[in-house]
Structure formats: structure tokens, C-alpha cells
Amino acid sequence: MRSIELVLDQESDAAVRTAWQALVDADLPSLGRSDTNSPHVTLAAGDDLPVPSGFDVPVPMSLRLGGVLLFPAGADRSVLVRAVVVDPALADFHRAVHRTAPGGVDTSLPGAWSPHVSFARRVRDQDLGAAVAALRGAPLPEVLTVGGVRHWDGVSKTVTPVA
């Protein structure tokens, strides 16, 4: 799988990593348990996404966080995320990404996309309350600053900076 992602600046990246660590400290699932994870917002995902050469609209400079969301992750398990509010600049850029790099899976296409920042995969239902409490102990800023755009190739494990 390949993806095109917004990455965060150093300060926002550190804030998300602090939240990941709060989950680790509470002995809960966390993306902070791996040295290879990096906070990001996926714009497009698909098996054959090309590396874009540029975009016809500017990269958004900030991302406003919404509430906590859960995505299904198997029986009695959820992926724990914070929503990203889709403002006009983010919606325009998202459409530009798909014009430049077609081939995304349905859930990453405009109109079906749920942008988010992930914190943990496969959190057991019985641990959701503790996970939310841990995140409250490491509050994030209301707005995260974007640091750039990257293309991730999950097969070759390569990152290509795009913008």
C-alpha cells in the first residue's frame, strides 16, 4: 500500500508523540510503541499511487482537531483517533492530491474521506475509557501545524518528501 500524507512540524509532531507516550505509560496500545511510526494525516491511499510532482493548490498550513473517533478494528477492538476538521483549504488540497495522484481507495476519496490523527490500533472495548483518560492527560493543541507532504511506499518502506 502507498499513501500521500500531511506530516506535522516539529512542535505538533512532539505533541502527538506525547499523547502516544501517555497511552504507553498507561500500558495501552499506542502508535508510540514503534520507532518507525510518525504522526501524519493520510490524504490518499492505494496500491498504485504515484509520487506526485506538485499540486495546483497550496498545502494547508494548519489542521484543526475535532473530537475522538473510533474506527472498527475487529471483534471488540477499535482504532482510536482524533478527527481533523475539513475546512475549505484542506478540502481543496485533498481534491488536488487526488487529481495529481489518482488511484486512491474509496475511503480516501473526496466525499468519503475521514481525515484523522491516529493514536492507537486495536484498543479493546474494555480499555477505551482508560485510553480516553490517558489522552486527556496529554492534551493536544486545538490546531496542529503542517510541516510538509510525503509519499509513503509500504512495500519498499520508503518515504519521498513531496512538498
Disulfide bonds with the S-S distance in Angstrom:
none
